[in-house]
């Protein structure tokens, strides 16, 4: 049975990402400010952007005004925040007020539900007030809406940075504003009620932007959007298996990883694809699609979520001139600079598409030509390529993993082998012998020219001959893509220990004992933490190599994330359970890499480019897991690491048997 919306409920009291709680309908995304029970912050619904908008709600009970979001401490008088729950499509927050005024008790509970709208720009805030005073109380809401500087941003301009606000909107009526051609209005269903003892008053406010907003009372709008959320989630998860496990933390981690993918799917019909896979997007930033993280981190989970639309996503990315851009905006416009990993990411995604849906010979040929063109974009260095500076690579803040590097040169070799395989499977007429020969030459050159035997690690070579030895997690990607002999791999794997790459809460992008390059200001790629997709991908690489104990040693350090994030941020620390407090790091599609590693690594489910599937579940050190309801090419597959069994359409099959 597919997951239901309420199974993704996350207790916000456990969150370690203060100030970063957003919720999306797949059309509108809106911010719930920390410490507030009823407040609403900025929102985005492309092409509309209202980053500096706000809605505050002051309560009134028997003539006493009560402010929301009381400051911490004894002096903080007002409605007190008492926790809440996040789930796809809405945020519920709780508040309490319990004070005496001139000898009479005022006591009530407040429950607000914030629902981003689907099909139009805006949100609905429902406020339920339960009277605990033991007598009838007259309750009123006093909304204070600030539209900020809302503006219409062309879909081709939604890039990495969230849109800036426009000129301040001017009032055009009691609850209406205009800024240029953008109108904003607030509607409600009444703002005052008499509430008997033990009774509950329900209020509803809607804030909407743009002409032609669909009619409806606020609560009706919220109900319709909630129904769309359930429909979207059911569609995205219809093929994704349900996980059960006795391993502490594994189930919430699995669900948090899935949620990370769900919040990156957008349904706006004006976008180049629907669903559209955004790299991030919850706070309006990176509401664009990178080839790199879309294809590179969880291609099979993404195919399960997208279904046949996965081919559309691949084709949309192939339309971008990746020799000049790294991403596409929602309307298909190319954005950014060329990125060294784009070709590998496309081939990775295409290999997953081939497994789940098949690829035509024409598409394989087009993919080959695109990858060759991107390869030619970077300067030849013998059999290898010079990938330039951090501008095109990892964006470390110091010199290091630059120019002629083991990764992504190893990924080039992997791509050539996969293109040859896809050509043979599809009937495309690529020069498969030449492709495989070039792949062998690249791997030989990496070992010969970049491997430092005495250090047991790869060097990076600059054009002037200078070399850097950076203990970077990216080197394990070179290992995963076939650049290492068993001896080389053994030397590298010895660094997967505490005090080097491993820490209590994950993996460090730069090993802690690399004192030349390790730093704490850039947890993304320079140390003290890592990009969220890297830890799970390393665990998967280890499972793929036949190192299950080491794979689990990496994975178990990440399970805390499911308990402390409703969806996974772009990066996180590895020495403590937290994400950096500053910067634009709200959510990331590569959060799906955790579920990908569990499905294809821990559970041993391997999707084959020819459409077959092999499942080899193996015992895990700390317990077991069961995956039920995986839908693949019209088969329903269950896998258990507890019993080591595989079931296809209700019938037992041998582990390791090819399923077609």
C-alpha positions as CSV (number, residue, x, y, z in Angstrom):
1,X,0.0,0.0,0.0
2,X,1.5,3.4,-1.0
3,X,2.3,5.9,1.7
4,X,-0.3,8.4,2.9
5,X,0.3,12.1,3.5
6,X,0.1,11.7,7.3
7,X,2.8,9.1,7.3
8,X,5.3,11.9,6.5
9,X,4.2,13.9,9.5
10,X,7.3,15.4,11.2
11,X,7.3,16.8,14.8
12,X,8.8,20.3,14.4
13,X,10.0,20.2,18.0
14,X,12.7,17.9,16.8
15,X,13.9,20.2,14.0
16,X,17.5,21.4,13.9
17,X,16.9,23.7,11.0
18,X,15.4,26.8,12.8
19,X,13.9,29.4,10.5
20,X,14.0,27.1,7.5
21,X,10.6,25.5,7.6
22,X,8.7,25.8,4.3
23,X,5.9,23.9,2.8
24,X,4.9,23.4,-0.9
25,X,1.9,22.4,-2.8
26,X,3.9,21.8,-6.0
27,X,2.6,25.2,-7.2
28,X,3.1,27.6,-4.2
29,X,5.7,27.4,-1.5
30,X,5.4,29.4,1.7
31,X,7.4,30.0,4.8
32,X,6.3,29.5,8.4
33,X,8.4,31.9,10.6
34,X,10.0,30.3,13.7
35,X,8.4,30.9,17.0
36,X,5.1,32.0,15.5
37,X,1.8,30.2,15.8
38,X,-0.2,32.0,13.1
39,X,2.4,34.1,11.3
40,X,3.3,33.6,7.6
41,X,6.4,34.8,5.8
42,X,7.4,35.0,2.1
43,X,6.0,32.9,-0.6
44,X,6.7,31.9,-4.2
45,X,4.5,30.6,-7.0
46,X,6.3,31.1,-10.3
47,X,6.0,33.4,-12.0
48,X,4.9,35.3,-8.8
49,X,7.4,36.0,-6.1
50,X,6.7,37.7,-2.8
51,X,9.9,37.1,-0.8
52,X,9.3,39.9,1.8
53,X,5.6,39.4,2.3
54,X,4.2,38.7,5.7
55,X,1.0,38.0,7.5
56,X,0.7,38.5,11.3
57,X,-2.5,37.7,13.3
58,X,-3.3,39.4,16.6
59,X,-5.9,37.7,18.7
60,X,-8.5,39.4,20.8
61,X,-10.4,37.7,23.6
62,X,-13.1,39.6,25.6
63,X,-11.4,42.8,24.5
64,X,-7.9,41.8,25.4
65,X,-5.4,42.0,22.6
66,X,-2.9,39.1,22.4
67,X,0.1,39.2,20.2
68,X,1.5,36.1,18.4
69,X,5.1,35.0,18.6
70,X,5.9,36.0,22.1
71,X,9.6,36.4,22.8
72,X,11.2,33.7,25.0
73,X,11.5,34.4,28.7
74,X,9.2,35.5,31.5
75,X,8.7,38.9,29.9
76,X,7.3,37.3,26.7
77,X,3.6,37.9,27.1
78,X,1.3,36.7,24.3
79,X,0.3,33.6,22.4
80,X,3.0,31.0,23.2
81,X,4.3,28.7,20.6
82,X,3.8,25.0,21.6
83,X,5.2,23.0,18.6
84,X,3.7,21.8,15.4
85,X,3.8,19.2,12.6
86,X,5.1,19.4,9.0
87,X,3.8,17.2,6.3
88,X,3.6,17.5,2.5
89,X,1.2,20.2,1.6
90,X,0.6,21.8,5.0
91,X,2.1,22.9,8.4
92,X,0.1,22.7,11.6
93,X,1.3,24.8,14.5
94,X,0.0,24.9,18.1
95,X,-0.1,27.7,20.6
96,X,-1.4,28.2,24.1
97,X,-2.6,31.2,26.2
98,X,-3.4,30.8,29.9
99,X,-3.5,34.1,31.9
100,X,-5.7,35.9,34.4
101,X,-7.0,39.4,33.7
102,X,-8.6,41.3,36.5
103,X,-9.4,38.0,38.3
104,X,-10.8,36.2,35.3
105,X,-9.1,33.4,33.5
106,X,-8.5,33.6,29.8
107,X,-7.4,30.2,28.5
108,X,-7.4,28.8,25.0
109,X,-5.6,26.6,22.6
110,X,-4.8,27.7,19.1
111,X,-4.2,25.4,16.2
112,X,-3.2,27.0,12.9
113,X,-3.0,25.2,9.5
114,X,-1.0,26.8,6.8
115,X,-1.8,25.4,3.3
116,X,0.0,26.6,0.1
117,X,-2.5,26.7,-2.7
118,X,-2.4,24.5,-5.8
119,X,-3.5,25.9,-9.2
120,X,-3.1,29.5,-8.1
121,X,-0.6,31.7,-6.2
122,X,-1.1,32.1,-2.5
123,X,-2.0,30.3,0.7
124,X,-4.7,29.7,3.2
125,X,-4.3,30.1,7.0
126,X,-6.9,28.4,9.1
127,X,-7.0,29.2,12.8
128,X,-8.9,27.1,15.3
129,X,-9.3,28.6,18.8
130,X,-10.6,26.3,21.6
131,X,-12.0,28.1,24.7
132,X,-10.7,26.6,28.0
133,X,-11.9,29.4,30.2
134,X,-15.1,27.7,31.5
135,X,-17.3,30.5,30.2
136,X,-18.3,32.1,26.9
137,X,-15.7,34.3,25.4
138,X,-15.9,36.6,22.4
139,X,-12.9,35.9,20.1
140,X,-11.7,38.0,17.2
141,X,-8.8,37.9,14.7
142,X,-7.0,41.0,13.6
143,X,-4.9,40.1,10.5
144,X,-2.1,42.5,9.6
145,X,-1.1,41.7,6.0
146,X,2.0,43.0,4.4
147,X,2.2,42.2,0.7
148,X,5.8,43.4,0.5
149,X,7.1,43.9,-3.0
150,X,5.4,41.2,-5.0
151,X,6.4,40.9,-8.6
152,X,6.1,38.7,-11.7
153,X,9.5,37.0,-12.5
154,X,9.8,35.4,-16.0
155,X,10.2,31.7,-15.7
156,X,13.5,31.9,-17.5
157,X,15.0,33.9,-14.6
158,X,14.4,31.5,-11.7
159,X,17.9,30.5,-11.0
160,X,20.1,29.7,-8.0
161,X,19.3,32.8,-5.9
162,X,15.7,33.5,-4.8
163,X,14.1,36.4,-6.6
164,X,14.5,39.8,-4.9
165,X,11.3,41.8,-3.9
166,X,10.1,44.4,-6.3
167,X,8.7,47.9,-5.4
168,X,6.4,48.1,-2.4
169,X,2.8,47.3,-3.2
170,X,0.3,50.1,-2.8
171,X,-3.1,49.7,-1.1
172,X,-6.1,49.7,-3.5
173,X,-8.7,48.8,-0.9
174,X,-9.3,47.4,2.6
175,X,-7.7,44.0,1.8
176,X,-6.2,44.6,-1.6
177,X,-2.9,45.8,-3.0
178,X,-1.1,46.3,-6.3
179,X,2.5,46.4,-7.5
180,X,2.9,47.0,-11.2
181,X,0.7,44.3,-12.9
182,X,0.6,42.1,-9.8
183,X,-2.5,42.2,-7.5
184,X,-2.7,40.7,-4.0
185,X,-5.8,40.3,-2.0
186,X,-6.8,38.9,1.4
187,X,-10.2,37.3,1.9
188,X,-11.7,35.7,5.0
189,X,-14.8,34.0,6.3
190,X,-15.5,36.3,9.3
191,X,-13.2,37.6,12.0
192,X,-15.3,37.5,15.2
193,X,-17.2,34.7,17.0
194,X,-18.7,34.0,20.4
195,X,-17.2,30.8,21.7
196,X,-19.0,28.8,24.5
197,X,-17.0,27.1,27.2
198,X,-15.2,24.1,25.7
199,X,-16.2,25.3,22.2
200,X,-14.0,25.9,19.2
201,X,-14.1,28.9,16.7
202,X,-12.7,28.3,13.3
203,X,-11.4,31.2,11.1
204,X,-9.9,31.1,7.6
205,X,-7.8,33.7,5.7
206,X,-6.6,33.4,2.1
207,X,-3.9,35.5,0.5
208,X,-3.8,35.3,-3.3
209,X,-2.0,37.0,-6.1
210,X,-2.6,37.4,-9.8
211,X,-5.7,38.0,-11.9
212,X,-8.1,35.3,-12.5
213,X,-7.8,33.6,-9.1
214,X,-10.2,30.6,-8.9
215,X,-13.3,31.5,-6.8
216,X,-13.9,29.9,-3.5
217,X,-14.1,30.4,0.2
218,X,-10.7,30.0,2.0
219,X,-11.6,26.7,3.6
220,X,-12.8,25.4,0.2
221,X,-9.5,26.5,-1.4
222,X,-7.5,24.7,1.3
223,X,-9.5,21.5,1.0
224,X,-9.0,21.5,-2.8
225,X,-5.3,22.0,-2.4
226,X,-5.1,19.3,0.2
227,X,-6.8,16.9,-2.1
228,X,-4.3,17.7,-4.8
229,X,-1.5,17.1,-2.4
230,X,-2.9,13.6,-1.7
231,X,-3.3,12.9,-5.4
232,X,0.3,14.1,-6.2
233,X,1.8,12.1,-3.4
234,X,-0.1,9.0,-4.3
235,X,1.0,9.3,-7.9
236,X,4.7,9.9,-7.0
237,X,4.8,7.0,-4.5
238,X,2.6,4.4,-6.3
239,X,5.8,2.6,-7.5
240,X,8.0,3.3,-4.4
241,X,8.3,0.5,-1.9
242,X,7.3,0.7,1.7
243,X,10.1,0.2,4.2
244,X,9.9,-1.5,7.6
245,X,12.8,-2.1,9.8
246,X,13.8,-2.9,13.4
247,X,17.0,-0.7,12.9
248,X,16.5,2.4,15.1
249,X,16.1,5.5,12.8
250,X,16.0,3.7,9.5
251,X,12.3,4.1,8.8
252,X,12.2,7.9,9.5
253,X,15.4,8.4,7.5
254,X,13.8,6.6,4.5
255,X,10.7,8.7,4.8
256,X,12.7,11.9,5.2
257,X,14.7,11.0,2.1
258,X,11.5,10.4,0.1
259,X,10.1,13.7,1.4
260,X,13.2,15.4,0.1
261,X,12.3,14.3,-3.4
262,X,8.6,15.0,-3.1
263,X,9.2,18.7,-2.2
264,X,11.3,19.1,-5.3
265,X,8.5,18.1,-7.7
266,X,6.5,21.0,-9.3
267,X,3.3,20.6,-11.4
268,X,2.9,24.0,-13.0
269,X,1.8,23.5,-16.6
270,X,3.8,26.5,-17.7
271,X,7.0,24.6,-16.9
272,X,8.9,22.7,-19.5
273,X,7.9,19.4,-17.9
274,X,5.2,18.4,-15.4
275,X,6.4,17.2,-13.0
276,X,9.4,19.5,-13.1
277,X,12.3,18.4,-10.9
278,X,13.8,21.4,-9.1
279,X,17.2,21.2,-7.4
280,X,15.8,22.9,-4.4
281,X,13.1,25.5,-4.7
282,X,11.3,25.6,-1.3
283,X,12.6,29.1,-0.6
284,X,12.4,30.2,-4.2
285,X,16.1,29.6,-4.8
286,X,17.5,26.9,-7.1
287,X,14.0,26.5,-8.5
288,X,15.8,25.2,-11.6
289,X,16.9,21.8,-12.6
290,X,20.6,20.8,-12.6
291,X,21.6,17.9,-14.8
292,X,24.1,17.1,-12.0
293,X,21.9,16.4,-9.0
294,X,18.8,15.4,-11.0
295,X,20.6,12.6,-12.7
296,X,23.6,11.9,-10.5
297,X,22.3,11.0,-7.0
298,X,19.1,9.1,-7.1
299,X,18.2,8.2,-10.7
300,X,16.2,5.1,-9.9
301,X,14.1,6.6,-7.1
302,X,13.4,9.5,-9.4
303,X,12.3,7.2,-12.1
304,X,10.0,5.4,-9.6
305,X,8.5,8.8,-8.6
306,X,8.2,10.2,-12.1
307,X,7.0,7.1,-14.0
308,X,6.9,7.6,-17.8
309,X,7.5,11.4,-17.2
310,X,11.1,10.5,-16.4
311,X,11.8,10.3,-20.1
312,X,10.5,13.8,-20.5
313,X,12.8,15.1,-17.8
314,X,15.8,13.5,-19.5
315,X,14.9,15.0,-22.8
316,X,14.3,18.4,-21.3
317,X,17.8,18.4,-19.8
318,X,19.3,17.2,-23.2
319,X,17.8,20.3,-24.8
320,X,20.0,22.6,-22.8
321,X,23.4,23.7,-24.2
322,X,25.5,22.1,-21.4
323,X,28.7,23.4,-23.0
324,X,27.6,26.8,-21.6
325,X,25.1,26.1,-18.8
326,X,24.7,23.8,-15.8
327,X,20.9,24.0,-15.4
328,X,17.6,24.8,-17.0
329,X,15.1,27.3,-15.7
330,X,11.4,26.2,-15.4
331,X,10.7,27.2,-18.9
332,X,13.8,25.4,-20.3
333,X,16.1,28.4,-20.5
334,X,19.8,27.5,-19.9
335,X,21.4,28.9,-16.7
336,X,24.9,29.2,-15.3
337,X,28.3,28.0,-16.4
338,X,29.4,24.7,-17.9
339,X,29.8,22.1,-15.2
340,X,32.2,19.2,-15.3
341,X,29.8,16.6,-14.1
342,X,26.9,17.3,-16.4
343,X,27.7,14.7,-19.0
344,X,28.1,11.9,-16.4
345,X,24.8,12.9,-14.8
346,X,22.9,12.8,-18.0
347,X,24.3,9.3,-18.9
348,X,23.5,8.2,-15.3
349,X,19.9,9.4,-15.7
350,X,19.6,7.9,-19.2
351,X,20.8,4.5,-17.9
352,X,18.0,4.6,-15.3
353,X,15.5,5.6,-18.0
354,X,16.7,2.7,-20.1
355,X,16.1,0.3,-17.2
356,X,12.6,1.5,-16.3
357,X,11.2,2.5,-19.7
358,X,13.8,1.8,-22.5
359,X,15.6,4.2,-24.8
360,X,15.2,4.7,-28.5
361,X,18.3,4.5,-30.8
362,X,17.8,8.1,-31.7
363,X,17.9,9.2,-28.1
364,X,21.0,7.2,-27.4
365,X,22.7,8.8,-30.5
366,X,21.7,12.2,-29.4
367,X,23.0,11.5,-25.9
368,X,26.3,10.4,-27.3
369,X,26.7,13.5,-29.4
370,X,25.8,15.8,-26.5
371,X,28.3,14.1,-24.2
372,X,31.0,14.3,-26.8
373,X,30.3,18.0,-27.3
374,X,30.5,18.6,-23.6
375,X,33.7,16.6,-23.4
376,X,35.3,18.8,-26.1
377,X,34.4,21.9,-24.1
378,X,37.2,21.1,-21.6
379,X,40.9,21.2,-22.6
380,X,42.6,17.9,-23.5
381,X,45.5,16.7,-21.4
382,X,46.5,13.6,-23.2
383,X,43.8,11.0,-22.6
384,X,42.5,13.1,-19.7
385,X,40.7,16.5,-19.6
386,X,41.5,19.7,-17.7
387,X,38.3,20.7,-16.0
388,X,39.4,24.1,-15.0
389,X,39.0,25.8,-11.7
390,X,36.4,25.6,-8.9
391,X,34.2,27.6,-11.2
392,X,33.4,24.4,-13.1
393,X,34.0,21.9,-10.3
394,X,33.4,21.6,-6.6
395,X,33.5,25.2,-5.6
396,X,36.0,24.7,-2.7
397,X,37.3,28.0,-1.3
398,X,40.9,27.1,-1.6
399,X,43.2,25.6,-4.2
400,X,42.9,21.9,-4.5
401,X,40.6,19.6,-6.5
402,X,41.1,21.5,-9.8
403,X,42.2,21.1,-13.4
404,X,43.3,17.5,-14.2
405,X,41.5,15.5,-11.6
406,X,40.7,11.8,-11.1
407,X,37.0,12.7,-10.8
408,X,35.3,13.5,-13.2
409,X,37.8,12.0,-15.6
410,X,36.9,8.6,-14.2
411,X,33.2,9.4,-14.9
412,X,34.2,10.1,-18.5
413,X,35.4,6.6,-18.8
414,X,32.3,5.2,-17.2
415,X,30.1,7.3,-19.6
416,X,31.9,5.8,-22.6
417,X,31.3,2.3,-21.5
418,X,27.6,3.0,-20.7
419,X,27.1,4.7,-24.1
420,X,28.5,1.6,-25.8
421,X,26.2,-0.6,-23.7
422,X,23.1,1.5,-24.4
423,X,24.0,1.5,-28.1
424,X,24.0,-2.3,-28.2
425,X,20.8,-2.6,-26.2
426,X,18.9,0.0,-28.2
427,X,20.2,-0.7,-31.7
428,X,21.9,2.6,-32.1
429,X,25.0,2.5,-34.3
430,X,27.7,4.0,-32.1
431,X,31.3,3.0,-32.5
432,X,31.2,0.8,-29.4
433,X,34.7,-0.6,-29.8
434,X,36.2,2.8,-30.0
435,X,34.2,4.0,-27.0
436,X,35.4,1.2,-24.8
437,X,39.0,1.6,-26.0
438,X,38.9,5.3,-25.0
439,X,37.5,4.3,-21.6
440,X,40.4,2.0,-21.0
441,X,42.9,4.6,-22.0
442,X,41.4,7.2,-19.6
443,X,41.5,4.7,-16.7
444,X,45.1,3.8,-17.4
445,X,46.1,7.5,-17.6
446,X,44.4,8.2,-14.2
447,X,46.3,5.4,-12.5
448,X,49.6,6.3,-14.3
449,X,49.5,10.1,-14.1
450,X,47.5,11.0,-11.0
451,X,47.9,8.2,-8.5
452,X,50.6,8.8,-5.8
453,X,51.7,5.4,-4.6
454,X,53.5,6.7,-1.6
455,X,50.5,8.7,-0.4
456,X,47.9,6.2,-1.4
457,X,45.8,8.9,-3.0
458,X,45.2,10.9,-6.2
459,X,47.0,14.1,-7.1
460,X,45.4,16.9,-9.0
461,X,47.6,18.4,-11.7
462,X,47.6,22.1,-12.7
463,X,48.6,23.4,-16.2
464,X,52.0,24.6,-14.9
465,X,52.9,21.2,-13.4
466,X,52.0,22.1,-9.8
467,X,50.1,19.3,-8.1
468,X,47.8,19.2,-5.1
469,X,47.0,16.1,-3.0
470,X,43.5,16.7,-1.5
471,X,41.9,14.1,0.6
472,X,38.5,14.8,-0.9
473,X,35.4,12.6,-0.9
474,X,35.2,13.1,-4.6
475,X,38.0,10.6,-5.0
476,X,35.7,7.8,-3.9
477,X,33.6,8.7,-7.0
478,X,36.6,8.0,-9.1
479,X,36.9,4.6,-7.4
480,X,33.2,3.9,-7.9
481,X,33.6,4.6,-11.6
482,X,36.4,2.1,-12.2
483,X,39.6,4.1,-11.8
484,X,41.2,2.0,-9.1
485,X,43.0,-1.3,-9.0
486,X,42.2,-3.4,-5.9
487,X,45.4,-2.1,-4.3
488,X,44.5,1.5,-5.0
489,X,41.0,1.0,-3.6
490,X,42.4,-0.7,-0.5
491,X,44.6,2.3,0.2
492,X,41.7,4.7,-0.2
493,X,39.3,2.7,1.9
494,X,41.7,2.8,4.8
495,X,40.9,6.5,5.1
496,X,37.3,5.7,5.9
497,X,37.9,5.9,9.7
498,X,37.0,8.2,12.5
499,X,39.3,11.3,12.6
500,X,39.7,11.2,8.8
501,X,36.6,11.0,6.6
502,X,34.2,9.6,9.1
503,X,32.6,11.5,12.0
504,X,29.8,10.7,14.4
505,X,27.1,12.2,12.2
506,X,28.3,11.6,8.7
507,X,31.1,12.1,6.2
508,X,33.4,15.1,5.8
509,X,33.9,16.3,2.3
510,X,37.6,16.9,3.1
511,X,39.2,14.5,5.5
512,X,39.7,16.1,9.0
513,X,43.4,15.1,8.9
514,X,44.0,17.0,5.6
515,X,45.2,20.1,7.4
516,X,46.1,21.9,4.2
517,X,42.5,21.9,2.8
518,X,40.1,21.1,5.6
519,X,38.0,24.0,6.9
520,X,34.7,24.6,8.6
521,X,33.3,27.5,6.8
522,X,32.1,25.5,3.7
523,X,30.5,22.3,4.9
524,X,29.3,21.7,1.4
525,X,32.6,20.7,-0.1
526,X,35.5,21.7,2.1
527,X,35.1,19.9,5.4
528,X,33.2,19.6,8.6
529,X,30.3,18.1,6.7
530,X,29.3,17.4,3.2
531,X,26.7,17.9,0.5
532,X,23.7,15.8,1.5
533,X,24.0,13.4,-1.5
534,X,27.6,12.5,-0.9
535,X,27.4,10.3,2.3
536,X,24.7,8.0,0.9
537,X,26.4,7.8,-2.5
538,X,29.6,6.7,-0.7
539,X,27.7,4.1,1.2
540,X,26.1,2.9,-2.1
541,X,29.6,2.7,-3.8
542,X,30.8,0.5,-0.9
543,X,27.8,-1.8,-1.2
544,X,28.4,-2.0,-5.0
545,X,32.1,-2.9,-4.3
546,X,31.1,-5.8,-2.0
547,X,32.0,-3.9,1.2
548,X,28.7,-4.2,3.1
549,X,30.1,-3.7,6.6
550,X,31.9,-0.5,5.5
551,X,28.8,0.7,3.6
552,X,26.6,0.3,6.7
553,X,29.3,2.0,8.8
554,X,28.8,5.1,6.6
555,X,25.0,4.8,6.3
556,X,24.3,4.4,10.0
557,X,26.0,7.7,10.8
558,X,23.3,9.5,8.7
559,X,20.2,8.1,10.2
560,X,19.8,11.0,12.7
561,X,18.7,13.2,9.8
562,X,15.3,11.5,9.6
563,X,14.6,12.4,13.2
564,X,15.7,16.0,12.9
565,X,14.7,17.3,9.4
566,X,11.3,17.2,7.7
567,X,13.2,17.1,4.4
568,X,16.9,17.2,4.0
569,X,19.0,20.4,3.6
570,X,21.6,21.0,1.0
571,X,24.4,20.2,3.4
572,X,24.9,19.2,7.0
573,X,27.6,18.9,9.7
574,X,29.2,15.6,10.4
575,X,30.5,16.4,13.9
576,X,27.1,17.3,15.4
577,X,23.5,16.8,14.3
578,X,22.8,20.1,12.6
579,X,22.9,22.1,9.4
580,X,24.6,25.4,9.0
581,X,22.4,28.2,10.3
582,X,23.2,30.7,7.5
583,X,23.0,30.7,3.8
584,X,20.5,29.3,1.3
585,X,20.5,25.6,2.3
586,X,16.8,24.8,2.7
587,X,16.2,21.6,0.7
588,X,17.9,19.5,-2.0
589,X,16.8,16.9,-4.5
590,X,19.9,14.9,-3.7
591,X,18.3,14.1,-0.4
592,X,16.8,11.2,-2.3
593,X,20.2,9.6,-2.4
594,X,19.6,8.1,1.0
595,X,16.6,6.1,-0.2
596,X,18.5,5.2,-3.4
597,X,21.4,3.8,-1.3
598,X,19.0,1.8,0.9
599,X,17.1,0.4,-2.1
600,X,19.9,-0.4,-4.4
601,X,22.7,-0.9,-1.9
602,X,21.5,-2.2,1.5
603,X,18.5,-4.1,0.0
604,X,20.6,-5.2,-3.0
605,X,18.0,-4.2,-5.7
606,X,19.9,-3.7,-9.0
607,X,18.1,-2.3,-12.0
608,X,19.6,-3.4,-15.3
609,X,19.9,-1.2,-18.4
610,X,18.2,-4.0,-20.4
611,X,15.1,-3.9,-18.3
612,X,16.0,-6.7,-16.0
613,X,16.2,-6.6,-12.2
614,X,18.4,-8.5,-9.8
615,X,17.8,-8.5,-6.1
616,X,20.5,-9.8,-3.7
617,X,19.4,-8.9,-0.2
618,X,22.1,-9.5,2.4
619,X,22.0,-9.3,6.2
620,X,22.7,-5.9,7.9
621,X,24.8,-5.6,11.0
622,X,22.3,-3.8,13.2
623,X,19.0,-5.5,12.2
624,X,17.0,-6.0,9.1
625,X,14.7,-4.3,6.6
626,X,11.9,-5.3,4.4
627,X,10.8,-3.5,1.2
628,X,7.3,-4.2,0.0
629,X,5.4,-3.0,-3.0
630,X,8.2,-2.0,-5.4
631,X,6.5,-1.7,-8.8
632,X,8.9,-2.2,-11.7
633,X,7.8,-3.0,-15.3
634,X,4.4,-4.2,-14.2
635,X,5.8,-6.5,-11.5
636,X,5.4,-6.0,-7.8
637,X,8.5,-7.0,-5.9
638,X,9.1,-7.5,-2.1
639,X,12.6,-7.9,-0.7
640,X,13.7,-8.9,2.8
641,X,17.2,-8.7,4.2
642,X,15.9,-10.6,7.3
643,X,15.1,-13.8,5.5
644,X,17.1,-13.0,2.3
645,X,14.0,-13.7,0.2
646,X,12.7,-12.1,-2.9
647,X,9.0,-12.2,-3.9
648,X,7.7,-11.3,-7.4
649,X,3.9,-10.9,-7.9
650,X,3.4,-12.9,-4.7
651,X,5.6,-15.8,-5.8
652,X,9.0,-16.6,-4.2
653,X,12.1,-16.2,-6.5
654,X,15.7,-17.1,-6.0
655,X,17.9,-14.2,-4.8
656,X,20.1,-13.2,-7.7
657,X,17.7,-14.4,-10.3
658,X,17.1,-12.0,-13.2
659,X,13.5,-10.7,-13.1
660,X,12.0,-9.6,-16.4
